[in-house]
């Protein structure tokens, strides 16, 4: 039984690490494009137009990595929040805290998948 718990915990921390890594790569690029590049005129305003975004992100080969990156980022943030709550002396309620956090995570990831695929 202890080996199963260790395996699950290892997988969750591995996904946490992957989410943090991808967020660290993607978020600075998004900040540059939306916060520096377009406002200063370094990049064209058309790069953020609805038709351009729809054209670029409408392809299935783009949707899948986008779902992957967003899902791992959501997992990273919520797993870190769970660790924070457990450090704040909520270890006696670990099952409740974990259930709530991972339910929010599952709902968020399903929402991301729905929005990216169907909208």
N, C-alpha and C positions, 0 to 999 in steps of 0.2 A: 504494500500500500504506500509506503514512504517513497518508493521509486516512482510510482505514478504521479504523486504530488510534485516531486522534484522535476519530472519530465514536463508537466504542465507549467510549472513556474518557470522553468528554463525556456520553454517556447514563448511564454508571455513576455519575459524579459528580452528575448531575442527580437520579437516584434517591436517592443518598446525601443530598442536600440536602432532598428531599421527605420522606424518612424522618425526618431530624432535626427538621424543622419540625413534622410531625405528632406525633412523640413529645413535643416540647416543649409542644404543645397538650393532648395527651391524658393524659400521665402526671401532671401536677399535679392534674387533675380526679380521677383514680383515687386518688391519695394523699389528697385531701380526703375523698372518699366513704368509702374503707375505713379510713383512719387517723384522721380527725378527725370527720367528720359522723356516722357510725353510733356510734362509741364514746362521744361526748359527748351523744348523744340528739338532736342537731340533725336527723338523718334517722332514719326508722323502721328497725328491725332487718329488717323484711320486704323492704326494698330489695335485700338480699343473699341472700334465700332462693332455694333451687334452683328452685322453681316460678316465681318472679318472673323470675329470670334466663332460664330456659327460654322463658317466655312472650315476653319482650322480644327475645331474640336468636334466636328460632326463625324469624322472618320472613326471607324471602330478601332483602328490601331492606335489612335490617340486617346479614345475613351478608356480603354483598359488600363494603360499606365496612369491616367488621371485618377481613376477609381482606386488603384493601388496606392498611389502617393497620398491621396486624401484619407483613405482608410487607415493607413499606417500612422499618419499624423494625428488623426482622432485617437487612435489607440495610444499613441505616445502621450498625448496630453492627459487623457483620462487615467492611464496607468500611473502617471506621475502624481495626479491628484489623489488617487487611491493610496499611494505610498505616503503622501503628505497627511492624509486623514489618519492613517495607521500610526504615524509618528506623533500625532496629536492625542495620544492616549486613547485611541478607539480600537485597540487591538482586541479587546474583549468582545467587540461587535464586528469582528472581521468578516463573518459570513454575511451579515446584513450590508455592511459597507461594500463588499465585493459584489454582492448581488445587485445593488443599486447602480454602482459604477458600470459594471459590465452590461447591465440592461440598457443603460443610457448609451453605451458604446454601440451595442448591437442595433438599437433603433437609429442612431446617427449614421451608421454605415449603411444600413438598408435605405435610409433616406438619400444618402449620397448616390448610391447605385441607382435608385429610382430616378432621381433628378438628372443624372448624367445620361442614362440610357433613354429615358422616355421624354425628356423635355428639351 
